[in-house]
Structure formats: C-alpha cells, structure tokens
Amino acid sequence: MPLIMSGEYQHIRHGFEPIYDESSRILILGTLPSVKSREQQFYYGHPQNRFWKLLAGLVEESNVPASIQEKTQFLLKHRIAIWDVIAECDIIGSSDSSIKNVVPADLTRILNVAPIQGIYANGTKAYELYMKYSYEKTGRKIEKLPSTSPANAAFQMERLLSVWGSKLSGFIGAGAGETF
C-alpha cells in the first residue's frame, strides 16, 4: 500500500487476522496497523517499533522473531493473542490522533474461543478506543500499557520492560511459572 501524504485522510480496513488460539491467555490490543505494518501485512511492522524486542525481552529469549511465521509461533508459544480495537476507520497515515469514523473490531471472536485472563492496551489511544467502543460489548476490563511506538520517546526500552513486565509478570516471562 503506498504511503499517504500528510494531511490526507484514507479509509482503512484492517487487512489481516488476529493471532490467537484456544490456549491464549492474554490479549494485547493496538489501535490499527501502521502504514508500515499494512505494507508488511503483519502487526508492529515499523522497524523502530519496540513491540517484538520488548516481548522477547519479557520472556527472556535472545532471538527477536523476525518473519511473520516466527512472530506468529512466538505469540502462540507464549499464549499471547494480538489484534487491534479498530476494524476500519479514517486515518491520516499512521497518526492515531487523526482516527475518526471508527468501526470497532469484534473482539468476541477471540474472547469466545480463548481463555483470556487479561486484556492490555498497547498505548493510550488503544485503551481509549476500547473503552469507547468495546468495553460495553465485552464487559471485560482492560489495562493500559505504555505504547511501544517510536513516537513514545518518554519510554526507553528499559522503562518499557519494567512497566510491561510488572503488569504481565503472572502471564509471561520468569514470573509465569510452569502453569503458563
């Protein structure tokens, strides 16, 4: 998909499926795939986004998954589901602040299959959109985590690892124990 000129709205439909299975225990929600992610047809595709490096650090794996297949296997191995709050919307480029005319994703697709024990928003905008469009439908609370986006310069990797690790410690990483 070509890059969008600054200031030009485009109607975007989420172009790829959520990642989950019947073993997924946590659900991490973003807003909508960025331009780079849409080009790559997978989540968190911007080379500066710290999502994959962060998750690898949390589960103490030295190899950060690179291909779509590796990323999918990584998520399922660690019982992590990912998707986005938005199924379609109008947006300028990758700017979450420009999002309007939202059609929310049907999160029950995941929640009816997987024993999700915690839902987490990757950033404030994902949290706000979930609360506005999805909370009433799911009846499930969500916890807001700092965004892994390169635009979130206030959170360097060490700080992201600390905050995400404290929230997800019972589900992934060293604190998950043998049950996970």
OpenMM code with the backbone's topology and positions (N, CA, C; nanometers):
from openmm import Vec3, app, unit

residues = "MET PRO LEU ILE MET SER GLY GLU TYR GLN HIS ILE ARG HIS GLY PHE GLU PRO ILE TYR ASP GLU SER SER ARG ILE LEU ILE LEU GLY THR LEU PRO SER VAL LYS SER ARG GLU GLN GLN PHE TYR TYR GLY HIS PRO GLN ASN ARG PHE TRP LYS LEU LEU ALA GLY LEU VAL GLU GLU SER ASN VAL PRO ALA SER ILE GLN GLU LYS THR GLN PHE LEU LEU LYS HIS ARG ILE ALA ILE TRP ASP VAL ILE ALA GLU CYS ASP ILE ILE GLY SER SER ASP SER SER ILE LYS ASN VAL VAL PRO ALA ASP LEU THR ARG ILE LEU ASN VAL ALA PRO ILE GLN GLY ILE TYR ALA ASN GLY THR LYS ALA TYR GLU LEU TYR MET LYS TYR SER TYR GLU LYS THR GLY ARG LYS ILE GLU LYS LEU PRO SER THR SER PRO ALA ASN ALA ALA PHE GLN MET GLU ARG LEU LEU SER VAL TRP GLY SER LYS LEU SER GLY PHE ILE GLY ALA GLY ALA GLY GLU THR PHE".split()
positions = [
    Vec3(0.0848, -0.1173, 0.0000),
    Vec3(0.0000, 0.0000, 0.0000),
    Vec3(0.0900, 0.1245, 0.0000),
    Vec3(0.0674, 0.2217, -0.0864),
    Vec3(0.1533, 0.3400, -0.0919),
    Vec3(0.1381, 0.4278, 0.0315),
    Vec3(0.2427, 0.5029, 0.0600),
    Vec3(0.2375, 0.5964, 0.1721),
    Vec3(0.1372, 0.7072, 0.1417),
    Vec3(0.0751, 0.7572, 0.2461),
    Vec3(-0.0256, 0.8627, 0.2325),
    Vec3(0.0418, 0.9970, 0.2587),
    Vec3(0.0086, 1.0961, 0.1790),
    Vec3(0.0637, 1.2297, 0.2017),
    Vec3(0.0081, 1.2863, 0.3315),
    Vec3(0.0884, 1.3628, 0.4005),
    Vec3(0.0473, 1.4238, 0.5264),
    Vec3(-0.0802, 1.5053, 0.5062),
    Vec3(-0.1749, 1.4875, 0.5980),
    Vec3(-0.2975, 1.5645, 0.5940),
    Vec3(-0.4096, 1.5031, 0.5136),
    Vec3(-0.3847, 1.3920, 0.4460),
    Vec3(-0.4867, 1.3285, 0.3626),
    Vec3(-0.5481, 1.2086, 0.4347),
    Vec3(-0.6777, 1.2144, 0.4575),
    Vec3(-0.7460, 1.1011, 0.5208),
    Vec3(-0.7641, 0.9886, 0.4202),
    Vec3(-0.7521, 0.8670, 0.4697),
    Vec3(-0.7789, 0.7489, 0.3898),
    Vec3(-0.8638, 0.6554, 0.4747),
    Vec3(-0.9612, 0.5908, 0.4105),
    Vec3(-1.0419, 0.4921, 0.4820),
    Vec3(-0.9658, 0.3596, 0.4778),
    Vec3(-0.9362, 0.3059, 0.5950),
    Vec3(-0.8559, 0.1834, 0.6067),
    Vec3(-0.9409, 0.0740, 0.6700),
    Vec3(-0.9377, -0.0430, 0.6094),
    Vec3(-0.9957, -0.1637, 0.6685),
    Vec3(-0.8801, -0.2495, 0.7165),
    Vec3(-0.8943, -0.3016, 0.8366),
    Vec3(-0.7897, -0.3882, 0.8918),
    Vec3(-0.7688, -0.5036, 0.7951),
    Vec3(-0.6469, -0.5237, 0.7528),
    Vec3(-0.6227, -0.6179, 0.6455),
    Vec3(-0.5770, -0.7568, 0.6835),
    Vec3(-0.5608, -0.7850, 0.8111),
    Vec3(-0.5161, -0.9192, 0.8468),
    Vec3(-0.5809, -0.9664, 0.9753),
    Vec3(-0.5719, -1.0966, 0.9956),
    Vec3(-0.6439, -1.1641, 1.1026),
    Vec3(-0.5764, -1.1473, 1.2387),
    Vec3(-0.6539, -1.1605, 1.3460),
    Vec3(-0.5938, -1.1625, 1.4794),
    Vec3(-0.5094, -1.2889, 1.4945),
    Vec3(-0.4149, -1.2841, 1.5870),
    Vec3(-0.3338, -1.4012, 1.6187),
    Vec3(-0.3785, -1.4503, 1.7561),
    Vec3(-0.4261, -1.5737, 1.7617),
    Vec3(-0.4708, -1.6342, 1.8875),
    Vec3(-0.5004, -1.7806, 1.8618),
    Vec3(-0.5144, -1.8561, 1.9702),
    Vec3(-0.5669, -1.9915, 1.9620),
    Vec3(-0.6360, -2.0233, 2.0937),
    Vec3(-0.6790, -2.1462, 2.1105),
    Vec3(-0.7544, -2.1837, 2.2301),
    Vec3(-0.6684, -2.1879, 2.3562),
    Vec3(-0.5384, -2.1607, 2.3447),
    Vec3(-0.4500, -2.1555, 2.4620),
    Vec3(-0.4125, -2.0131, 2.5021),
    Vec3(-0.4498, -1.9143, 2.4230),
    Vec3(-0.4107, -1.7757, 2.4509),
    Vec3(-0.4665, -1.7292, 2.5847),
    Vec3(-0.3810, -1.6706, 2.6662),
    Vec3(-0.4215, -1.6252, 2.7994),
    Vec3(-0.4310, -1.4740, 2.8129),
    Vec3(-0.3519, -1.4026, 2.7323),
    Vec3(-0.3607, -1.2565, 2.7368),
    Vec3(-0.3866, -1.2052, 2.5960),
    Vec3(-0.4526, -1.0916, 2.5902),
    Vec3(-0.4836, -1.0255, 2.4643),
    Vec3(-0.4234, -0.8861, 2.4686),
    Vec3(-0.3357, -0.8581, 2.3736),
    Vec3(-0.2763, -0.7254, 2.3609),
    Vec3(-0.3393, -0.6584, 2.2398),
    Vec3(-0.3966, -0.5406, 2.2628),
    Vec3(-0.4678, -0.4678, 2.1578),
    Vec3(-0.3966, -0.3386, 2.1214),
    Vec3(-0.3794, -0.3177, 1.9931),
    Vec3(-0.3343, -0.1898, 1.9415),
    Vec3(-0.4543, -0.1148, 1.8868),
    Vec3(-0.4283, -0.0094, 1.8121),
    Vec3(-0.5368, 0.0671, 1.7521),
    Vec3(-0.5694, 0.0116, 1.6136),
    Vec3(-0.4772, 0.0289, 1.5213),
    Vec3(-0.4895, -0.0110, 1.3815),
    Vec3(-0.3473, -0.0239, 1.3286),
    Vec3(-0.3198, -0.1176, 1.2380),
    Vec3(-0.1830, -0.1293, 1.1866),
    Vec3(-0.1344, 0.0003, 1.1214),
    Vec3(-0.0086, 0.0323, 1.1449),
    Vec3(0.0541, 0.1494, 1.0847),
    Vec3(0.0698, 0.1282, 0.9340),
    Vec3(0.1098, 0.2327, 0.8644),
    Vec3(0.1358, 0.2219, 0.7212),
    Vec3(0.2373, 0.1111, 0.6952),
    Vec3(0.3466, 0.1090, 0.7706),
    Vec3(0.4499, 0.0059, 0.7528),
    Vec3(0.3940, -0.1334, 0.7809),
    Vec3(0.3144, -0.1465, 0.8848),
    Vec3(0.2551, -0.2766, 0.9170),
    Vec3(0.1597, -0.3210, 0.8068),
    Vec3(0.0830, -0.2279, 0.7521),
    Vec3(-0.0079, -0.2626, 0.6431),
    Vec3(0.0704, -0.3058, 0.5193),
    Vec3(0.1835, -0.2419, 0.4940),
    Vec3(0.2680, -0.2820, 0.3809),
    Vec3(0.3195, -0.4246, 0.4005),
    Vec3(0.3576, -0.4580, 0.5237),
    Vec3(0.4132, -0.5902, 0.5542),
    Vec3(0.3057, -0.6946, 0.5827),
    Vec3(0.1815, -0.6498, 0.5991),
    Vec3(0.0684, -0.7377, 0.6280),
    Vec3(0.0842, -0.8123, 0.7607),
    Vec3(0.1432, -0.7411, 0.8604),
    Vec3(0.1529, -0.8001, 0.9938),
    Vec3(0.1736, -0.6903, 1.0973),
    Vec3(0.1480, -0.7271, 1.2199),
    Vec3(0.1486, -0.6344, 1.3328),
    Vec3(0.2879, -0.5810, 1.3663),
    Vec3(0.2906, -0.4546, 1.4066),
    Vec3(0.4102, -0.3883, 1.4567),
    Vec3(0.5267, -0.4024, 1.3595),
    Vec3(0.5024, -0.3603, 1.2348),
    Vec3(0.6000, -0.3748, 1.1282),
    Vec3(0.6967, -0.2595, 1.1114),
    Vec3(0.6731, -0.1474, 1.1788),
    Vec3(0.7674, -0.0358, 1.1686),
    Vec3(0.8979, -0.0783, 1.2328),
    Vec3(1.0110, -0.0599, 1.1647),
    Vec3(1.1387, -0.1075, 1.2191),
    Vec3(1.1771, -0.0445, 1.3537),
    Vec3(1.1218, 0.0711, 1.3851),
    Vec3(1.1533, 0.1361, 1.5123),
    Vec3(1.0556, 0.0998, 1.6240),
    Vec3(0.9481, 0.0291, 1.5908),
    Vec3(0.8546, -0.0116, 1.6955),
    Vec3(0.9224, -0.1188, 1.7808),
    Vec3(0.9068, -0.1066, 1.9108),
    Vec3(0.9799, -0.1932, 2.0040),
    Vec3(0.8992, -0.3137, 2.0515),
    Vec3(0.7822, -0.3378, 1.9939),
    Vec3(0.6937, -0.4443, 2.0400),
    Vec3(0.7612, -0.5810, 2.0441),
    Vec3(0.8197, -0.6239, 1.9329),
    Vec3(0.8764, -0.7592, 1.9257),
    Vec3(0.9998, -0.7730, 2.0138),
    Vec3(1.0817, -0.6706, 2.0160),
    Vec3(1.2006, -0.6728, 2.1022),
    Vec3(1.1589, -0.6753, 2.2498),
    Vec3(1.0557, -0.5997, 2.2831),
    Vec3(1.0041, -0.5951, 2.4195),
    Vec3(0.9523, -0.7321, 2.4631),
    Vec3(0.8686, -0.7936, 2.3815),
    Vec3(0.8147, -0.9247, 2.4184),
    Vec3(0.9255, -1.0286, 2.4321),
    Vec3(1.0215, -1.0270, 2.3405),
    Vec3(1.1340, -1.1212, 2.3507),
    Vec3(1.2088, -1.0992, 2.4816),
    Vec3(1.2277, -0.9741, 2.5208),
    Vec3(1.2940, -0.9435, 2.6468),
    Vec3(1.2143, -0.9908, 2.7671),
    Vec3(1.0841, -0.9766, 2.7613),
    Vec3(0.9994, -1.0181, 2.8733),
    Vec3(1.0009, -1.1688, 2.8966),
    Vec3(1.0145, -1.2458, 2.7885),
    Vec3(1.0173, -1.3919, 2.8030),
    Vec3(1.1605, -1.4451, 2.8038),
    Vec3(1.2546, -1.3512, 2.8062),
    Vec3(1.3981, -1.3826, 2.8167),
    Vec3(1.4467, -1.4691, 2.7012),
    Vec3(1.4006, -1.4357, 2.5806),
    Vec3(1.4501, -1.5009, 2.4599),
    Vec3(1.5476, -1.4063, 2.3916),
    Vec3(1.6647, -1.4575, 2.3552),
    Vec3(1.7668, -1.3720, 2.2941),
    Vec3(1.7355, -1.3410, 2.1472),
    Vec3(1.6620, -1.4289, 2.0809),
    Vec3(1.6277, -1.4061, 1.9406),
    Vec3(1.4927, -1.3376, 1.9290),
    Vec3(1.4935, -1.2199, 1.8677),
    Vec3(1.3698, -1.1470, 1.8423),
    Vec3(1.3084, -1.2049, 1.7142),
    Vec3(1.1823, -1.2474, 1.7188),
    Vec3(1.1215, -1.3046, 1.5975),
    Vec3(1.1212, -1.2020, 1.4847),
    Vec3(1.1517, -1.2494, 1.3634),
    Vec3(1.1636, -1.1576, 1.2505),
    Vec3(1.0557, -1.1795, 1.1439),
    Vec3(1.0350, -1.3015, 1.1016),
    Vec3(0.9376, -1.3272, 0.9952),
    Vec3(0.7967, -1.3347, 1.0539),
    Vec3(0.6984, -1.3270, 0.9676),
    Vec3(0.5595, -1.3401, 1.0122),
    Vec3(0.5389, -1.4759, 1.0784),
    Vec3(0.5950, -1.5804, 1.0206),
    Vec3(0.5816, -1.7141, 1.0784),
    Vec3(0.6461, -1.7216, 1.2169),
    Vec3(0.7658, -1.6651, 1.2319),
    Vec3(0.8333, -1.6661, 1.3624),
    Vec3(0.7538, -1.5869, 1.4655),
    Vec3(0.7005, -1.4733, 1.4256),
    Vec3(0.6229, -1.3897, 1.5167),
    Vec3(0.4953, -1.4609, 1.5604),
    Vec3(0.4283, -1.5245, 1.4654),
    Vec3(0.3057, -1.5978, 1.4971),
    Vec3(0.3359, -1.7123, 1.5930),
    Vec3(0.4383, -1.7906, 1.5640),
    Vec3(0.4766, -1.9026, 1.6508),
    Vec3(0.5157, -1.8533, 1.7897),
    Vec3(0.5886, -1.7427, 1.7959),
    Vec3(0.6299, -1.6828, 1.9227),
    Vec3(0.5078, -1.6493, 2.0076),
    Vec3(0.4108, -1.5808, 1.9482),
    Vec3(0.2902, -1.5412, 2.0216),
    Vec3(0.2159, -1.6624, 2.0747),
    Vec3(0.1934, -1.7601, 1.9883),
    Vec3(0.1172, -1.8781, 2.0292),
    Vec3(0.1927, -1.9588, 2.1341),
    Vec3(0.3238, -1.9698, 2.1210),
    Vec3(0.4055, -2.0412, 2.2193),
    Vec3(0.3904, -1.9793, 2.3578),
    Vec3(0.3831, -1.8467, 2.3620),
    Vec3(0.3757, -1.7757, 2.4900),
    Vec3(0.2324, -1.7399, 2.5283),
    Vec3(0.1373, -1.7968, 2.4572),
    Vec3(-0.0055, -1.7815, 2.4864),
    Vec3(-0.0525, -1.6359, 2.4853),
    Vec3(0.0002, -1.5638, 2.3877),
    Vec3(-0.0327, -1.4224, 2.3708),
    Vec3(-0.1183, -1.4070, 2.2446),
    Vec3(-0.2307, -1.3413, 2.2583),
    Vec3(-0.3142, -1.3059, 2.1436),
    Vec3(-0.2924, -1.1584, 2.1136),
    Vec3(-0.2918, -1.1246, 1.9859),
    Vec3(-0.2852, -0.9822, 1.9494),
    Vec3(-0.3882, -0.9518, 1.8424),
    Vec3(-0.4386, -0.8321, 1.8502),
    Vec3(-0.5279, -0.7781, 1.7485),
    Vec3(-0.5353, -0.6283, 1.7718),
    Vec3(-0.6300, -0.5654, 1.7061),
    Vec3(-0.6500, -0.4217, 1.7192),
    Vec3(-0.7951, -0.3933, 1.7534),
    Vec3(-0.8171, -0.2793, 1.8150),
    Vec3(-0.9508, -0.2386, 1.8559),
    Vec3(-1.0362, -0.1996, 1.7342),
    Vec3(-0.9694, -0.1511, 1.6291),
    Vec3(-1.0397, -0.0972, 1.5127),
    Vec3(-1.0429, -0.1979, 1.3980),
    Vec3(-1.1608, -0.2159, 1.3411),
    Vec3(-1.1753, -0.2959, 1.2194),
    Vec3(-1.1580, -0.2083, 1.0960),
    Vec3(-1.2067, -0.0845, 1.1060),
    Vec3(-1.1875, 0.0117, 0.9980),
    Vec3(-1.2115, 0.1526, 1.0506),
    Vec3(-1.1496, 0.2494, 0.9821),
    Vec3(-1.1637, 0.3897, 1.0222),
    Vec3(-1.1052, 0.4787, 0.9139),
    Vec3(-1.1182, 0.6070, 0.9340),
    Vec3(-1.0487, 0.7059, 0.8524),
    Vec3(-0.9278, 0.7517, 0.9333),
    Vec3(-0.8124, 0.7611, 0.8668),
    Vec3(-0.6882, 0.7953, 0.9354),
    Vec3(-0.5937, 0.8648, 0.8378),
    Vec3(-0.5110, 0.9512, 0.8916),
    Vec3(-0.4044, 1.0143, 0.8139),
    Vec3(-0.2764, 0.9367, 0.8423),
    Vec3(-0.2258, 0.8667, 0.7422),
    Vec3(-0.1026, 0.7897, 0.7575),
    Vec3(-0.1139, 0.6887, 0.8696),
    Vec3(-0.0272, 0.7064, 0.9712),
    Vec3(-0.0274, 0.6184, 1.0884),
    Vec3(-0.0630, 0.6945, 1.2157),
    Vec3(-0.1187, 0.8132, 1.2004),
    Vec3(-0.1443, 0.9015, 1.3134),
    Vec3(-0.2686, 0.8620, 1.3934),
    Vec3(-0.2462, 0.8012, 1.5092),
    Vec3(-0.3589, 0.7630, 1.5950),
    Vec3(-0.4462, 0.8828, 1.6320),
    Vec3(-0.3845, 0.9995, 1.6443),
    Vec3(-0.4621, 1.1173, 1.6844),
    Vec3(-0.5586, 1.1627, 1.5755),
    Vec3(-0.5406, 1.1151, 1.4521),
    Vec3(-0.6298, 1.1549, 1.3423),
    Vec3(-0.7467, 1.0589, 1.3228),
    Vec3(-0.7515, 0.9502, 1.3969),
    Vec3(-0.8528, 0.8468, 1.3769),
    Vec3(-0.9944, 0.9035, 1.3952),
    Vec3(-1.0816, 0.8725, 1.2983),
    Vec3(-1.2231, 0.9098, 1.3076),
    Vec3(-1.3053, 0.8070, 1.2312),
    Vec3(-1.4363, 0.8120, 1.2503),
    Vec3(-1.5296, 0.7206, 1.1826),
    Vec3(-1.4925, 0.5740, 1.2075),
    Vec3(-1.4815, 0.5399, 1.3337),
    Vec3(-1.4359, 0.4075, 1.3760),
    Vec3(-1.5452, 0.3023, 1.3634),
    Vec3(-1.5069, 0.1884, 1.3097),
    Vec3(-1.5861, 0.0660, 1.3164),
    Vec3(-1.5022, -0.0287, 1.4023),
    Vec3(-1.5516, -0.0644, 1.5218),
    Vec3(-1.4702, -0.1476, 1.6109),
    Vec3(-1.4603, -0.2920, 1.5629),
    Vec3(-1.3490, -0.3549, 1.6001),
    Vec3(-1.3303, -0.4974, 1.5722),
    Vec3(-1.4211, -0.5785, 1.6648),
    Vec3(-1.4613, -0.6953, 1.6196),
    Vec3(-1.5434, -0.7850, 1.7003),
    Vec3(-1.4514, -0.8721, 1.7857),
    Vec3(-1.4206, -0.8249, 1.9040),
    Vec3(-1.3269, -0.8944, 1.9924),
    Vec3(-1.3825, -1.0252, 2.0459),
    Vec3(-1.5128, -1.0452, 2.0360),
    Vec3(-1.5697, -1.1713, 2.0839),
    Vec3(-1.5183, -1.2898, 2.0019),
    Vec3(-1.4680, -1.2643, 1.8818),
    Vec3(-1.4057, -1.3717, 1.8026),
    Vec3(-1.2966, -1.4410, 1.8830),
    Vec3(-1.2204, -1.3626, 1.9568),
    Vec3(-1.1122, -1.4173, 2.0397),
    Vec3(-1.1661, -1.4598, 2.1755),
    Vec3(-1.2437, -1.3736, 2.2373),
    Vec3(-1.2891, -1.3979, 2.3744),
    Vec3(-1.3794, -1.5197, 2.3876),
    Vec3(-1.4475, -1.5589, 2.2809),
    Vec3(-1.5335, -1.6777, 2.2848),
    Vec3(-1.4568, -1.8073, 2.2652),
    Vec3(-1.3311, -1.7987, 2.2230),
    Vec3(-1.2504, -1.9173, 2.1938),
    Vec3(-1.1378, -1.9364, 2.2947),
    Vec3(-1.0709, -1.8283, 2.3278),
    Vec3(-0.9517, -1.8349, 2.4122),
    Vec3(-0.9838, -1.8014, 2.5580),
    Vec3(-0.9178, -1.8676, 2.6526),
    Vec3(-0.9392, -1.8373, 2.7949),
    Vec3(-0.8597, -1.7134, 2.8386),
    Vec3(-0.8929, -1.6001, 2.7792),
    Vec3(-0.8206, -1.4750, 2.8048),
    Vec3(-0.8403, -1.4336, 2.9502),
    Vec3(-0.7288, -1.4150, 3.0197),
    Vec3(-0.7322, -1.3757, 3.1607),
    Vec3(-0.6993, -1.2287, 3.1814),
    Vec3(-0.6439, -1.1653, 3.0799),
    Vec3(-0.6114, -1.0239, 3.0896),
    Vec3(-0.6095, -0.9599, 2.9528),
    Vec3(-0.6651, -0.8392, 2.9433),
    Vec3(-0.6640, -0.7623, 2.8191),
    Vec3(-0.5813, -0.6374, 2.8453),
    Vec3(-0.4892, -0.6085, 2.7519),
    Vec3(-0.3949, -0.4982, 2.7682),
    Vec3(-0.3938, -0.4124, 2.6432),
    Vec3(-0.3941, -0.2810, 2.6646),
    Vec3(-0.3876, -0.1862, 2.5538),
    Vec3(-0.2438, -0.1425, 2.5341),
    Vec3(-0.1961, -0.1523, 2.4118),
    Vec3(-0.0633, -0.1027, 2.3775),
    Vec3(-0.0770, 0.0465, 2.3476),
    Vec3(-0.0807, 0.1262, 2.4538),
    Vec3(-0.0899, 0.2709, 2.4399),
    Vec3(-0.2242, 0.3285, 2.4800),
    Vec3(-0.2228, 0.4580, 2.5020),
    Vec3(-0.3400, 0.5307, 2.5494),
    Vec3(-0.4539, 0.5291, 2.4487),
    Vec3(-0.4239, 0.5482, 2.3211),
    Vec3(-0.5308, 0.5543, 2.2210),
    Vec3(-0.6031, 0.4203, 2.2097),
    Vec3(-0.5295, 0.3088, 2.2142),
    Vec3(-0.5939, 0.1765, 2.2101),
    Vec3(-0.6850, 0.1601, 2.3312),
    Vec3(-0.6390, 0.2067, 2.4478),
    Vec3(-0.7190, 0.1999, 2.5699),
    Vec3(-0.8475, 0.2820, 2.5545),
    Vec3(-0.8331, 0.4062, 2.5087),
    Vec3(-0.9491, 0.4945, 2.4932),
    Vec3(-1.0507, 0.4372, 2.3938),
    Vec3(-1.0011, 0.3844, 2.2825),
    Vec3(-1.0913, 0.3280, 2.1821),
    Vec3(-1.1616, 0.2031, 2.2343),
    Vec3(-1.0903, 0.1202, 2.3089),
    Vec3(-1.1532, 0.0023, 2.3686),
    Vec3(-1.2646, 0.0458, 2.4637),
    Vec3(-1.2349, 0.1425, 2.5500),
    Vec3(-1.3350, 0.1882, 2.6466),
    Vec3(-1.4566, 0.2483, 2.5753),
    Vec3(-1.4339, 0.3170, 2.4658),
    Vec3(-1.5434, 0.3823, 2.3935),
    Vec3(-1.6267, 0.2830, 2.3114),
    Vec3(-1.5620, 0.1863, 2.2469),
    Vec3(-1.6322, 0.1017, 2.1513),
    Vec3(-1.6480, -0.0446, 2.1917),
    Vec3(-1.5651, -0.0955, 2.2815),
    Vec3(-1.5645, -0.2393, 2.3064),
    Vec3(-1.5990, -0.2808, 2.4489),
    Vec3(-1.5737, -0.1950, 2.5457),
    Vec3(-1.5922, -0.2343, 2.6854),
    Vec3(-1.7351, -0.2813, 2.7136),
    Vec3(-1.8314, -0.2046, 2.6685),
    Vec3(-1.9717, -0.2392, 2.6954),
    Vec3(-2.0088, -0.3741, 2.6321),
    Vec3(-1.9538, -0.4016, 2.5148),
    Vec3(-1.9844, -0.5283, 2.4452),
    Vec3(-1.9174, -0.6478, 2.5109),
    Vec3(-1.7943, -0.6295, 2.5588),
    Vec3(-1.7211, -0.7432, 2.6152),
    Vec3(-1.7438, -0.7577, 2.7651),
    Vec3(-1.7675, -0.6454, 2.8335),
    Vec3(-1.7801, -0.6476, 2.9784),
    Vec3(-1.6490, -0.6792, 3.0487),
    Vec3(-1.5396, -0.6701, 2.9754),
    Vec3(-1.4073, -0.7058, 3.0280),
    Vec3(-1.3220, -0.5815, 3.0459),
    Vec3(-1.2573, -0.5714, 3.1611),
    Vec3(-1.1709, -0.4556, 3.1838),
    Vec3(-1.0425, -0.4709, 3.1031),
    Vec3(-0.9764, -0.3587, 3.0835),
    Vec3(-0.8523, -0.3539, 3.0088),
    Vec3(-0.7521, -0.2719, 3.0889),
    Vec3(-0.6268, -0.3096, 3.0804),
    Vec3(-0.5208, -0.2315, 3.1455),
    Vec3(-0.4410, -0.1602, 3.0385),
    Vec3(-0.4088, -0.0344, 3.0661),
    Vec3(-0.3331, 0.0471, 2.9721),
    Vec3(-0.1844, 0.0293, 2.9974),
    Vec3(-0.1105, -0.0021, 2.8912),
    Vec3(0.0347, -0.0118, 2.8964),
    Vec3(0.0937, 0.0987, 2.8099),
    Vec3(0.2156, 0.1435, 2.8407),
    Vec3(0.2768, 0.2453, 2.7555),
    Vec3(0.3018, 0.1902, 2.6149),
    Vec3(0.2800, 0.2735, 2.5175),
    Vec3(0.2942, 0.2347, 2.3779),
    Vec3(0.4374, 0.1958, 2.3439),
    Vec3(0.4507, 0.0951, 2.2579),
    Vec3(0.5816, 0.0533, 2.2080),
    Vec3(0.6214, 0.1328, 2.0839),
    Vec3(0.5370, 0.2238, 2.0398),
    Vec3(0.5630, 0.3053, 1.9218),
    Vec3(0.6876, 0.3911, 1.9403),
    Vec3(0.7616, 0.4153, 1.8322),
    Vec3(0.8766, 0.5058, 1.8420),
    Vec3(0.8349, 0.6485, 1.8782),
    Vec3(0.7081, 0.6823, 1.8581),
    Vec3(0.6591, 0.8154, 1.8954),
    Vec3(0.6550, 0.8337, 2.0475),
    Vec3(0.6581, 0.7251, 2.1228),
    Vec3(0.6554, 0.7317, 2.2694),
    Vec3(0.7990, 0.7399, 2.3216),
    Vec3(0.8629, 0.8520, 2.2957),
    Vec3(1.0037, 0.8702, 2.3333),
    Vec3(1.0241, 0.8786, 2.4846),
    Vec3(0.9192, 0.9061, 2.5604),
    Vec3(0.9322, 0.9153, 2.7062),
    Vec3(0.9655, 0.7796, 2.7682),
    Vec3(0.9360, 0.6721, 2.6956),
    Vec3(0.9616, 0.5376, 2.7470),
    Vec3(1.0722, 0.4715, 2.6660),
    Vec3(1.1923, 0.4703, 2.7234),
    Vec3(1.3017, 0.3945, 2.6629),
    Vec3(1.2771, 0.2463, 2.6908),
    Vec3(1.3525, 0.1584, 2.6265),
    Vec3(1.3287, 0.0145, 2.6374),
    Vec3(1.3327, -0.0346, 2.7816),
    Vec3(1.4269, 0.0107, 2.8603),
    Vec3(1.4376, -0.0355, 2.9989),
    Vec3(1.3103, -0.0039, 3.0781),
    Vec3(1.2565, 0.1137, 3.0558),
    Vec3(1.1342, 0.1539, 3.1254),
    Vec3(1.0129, 0.0748, 3.0750),
    Vec3(1.0078, 0.0501, 2.9439),
    Vec3(0.9003, -0.0328, 2.8884),
    Vec3(0.9057, -0.1731, 2.9489),
    Vec3(1.0252, -0.2320, 2.9537),
    Vec3(1.0411, -0.3656, 3.0117),
    Vec3(0.9926, -0.3686, 3.1560),
    Vec3(1.0229, -0.2646, 3.2306),
    Vec3(0.9831, -0.2587, 3.3713),
    Vec3(0.8304, -0.2525, 3.3858),
    Vec3(0.7676, -0.1614, 3.3142),
    Vec3(0.6225, -0.1428, 3.3279),
    Vec3(0.5466, -0.2621, 3.2703),
    Vec3(0.5785, -0.3021, 3.1485),
    Vec3(0.5099, -0.4167, 3.0878),
    Vec3(0.5357, -0.5419, 3.1715),
    Vec3(0.6591, -0.5591, 3.2163),
    Vec3(0.6936, -0.6761, 3.2963),
    Vec3(0.6148, -0.6834, 3.4256),
    Vec3(0.5952, -0.5695, 3.4921),
    Vec3(0.5208, -0.5703, 3.6179),
    Vec3(0.3737, -0.6057, 3.5958),
    Vec3(0.3163, -0.5625, 3.4844),
    Vec3(0.1755, -0.5901, 3.4550),
    Vec3(0.1531, -0.7329, 3.4052),
    Vec3(0.2492, -0.7861, 3.3306),
    Vec3(0.2320, -0.9169, 3.2664),
    Vec3(0.3071, -1.0289, 3.3385),
    Vec3(0.3642, -0.9998, 3.4536),
    Vec3(0.4520, -1.0967, 3.5206),
    Vec3(0.3839, -1.2297, 3.5514),
    Vec3(0.2572, -1.2317, 3.5770),
    Vec3(0.1892, -1.3572, 3.6049),
    Vec3(0.1547, -1.4380, 3.4808),
    Vec3(0.1737, -1.3773, 3.3644),
    Vec3(0.1338, -1.4416, 3.2397),
    Vec3(0.2504, -1.4803, 3.1505),
    Vec3(0.3534, -1.3955, 3.1435),
    Vec3(0.4680, -1.4247, 3.0573),
    Vec3(0.5967, -1.3957, 3.1323),
    Vec3(0.7055, -1.4507, 3.0835),
    Vec3(0.8354, -1.4277, 3.1448),
    Vec3(0.8587, -1.5165, 3.2643),
    Vec3(0.9595, -1.4804, 3.3406),
    Vec3(1.0033, -1.5617, 3.4539),
    Vec3(0.8935, -1.5803, 3.5590),
    Vec3(0.8060, -1.4811, 3.5765),
    Vec3(0.7022, -1.4901, 3.6786),
    Vec3(0.5846, -1.5772, 3.6405),
    Vec3(0.5835, -1.6302, 3.5181),
    Vec3(0.4691, -1.7091, 3.4729),
    Vec3(0.4689, -1.8494, 3.5286),
    Vec3(0.5842, -1.8997, 3.5672),
    Vec3(0.5906, -2.0326, 3.6263),
    Vec3(0.5556, -2.1422, 3.5283),
    Vec3(0.5312, -2.2606, 3.5811),
    Vec3(0.5052, -2.3782, 3.4978),
    Vec3(0.3636, -2.3806, 3.4408),
    Vec3(0.2732, -2.3029, 3.4952),
    Vec3(0.1359, -2.3081, 3.4500),
    Vec3(0.1162, -2.2353, 3.3195),
    Vec3(0.2144, -2.1605, 3.2771),
    Vec3(0.1958, -2.0854, 3.1544),
    Vec3(0.2957, -2.1227, 3.0512),
] * unit.nanometer
topology = app.Topology()
chain = topology.addChain("A")
for resn in residues:
    res = topology.addResidue(resn, chain)
    for name in ("N", "CA", "C"):
        topology.addAtom(name, app.Element.getBySymbol(name[0]), res)
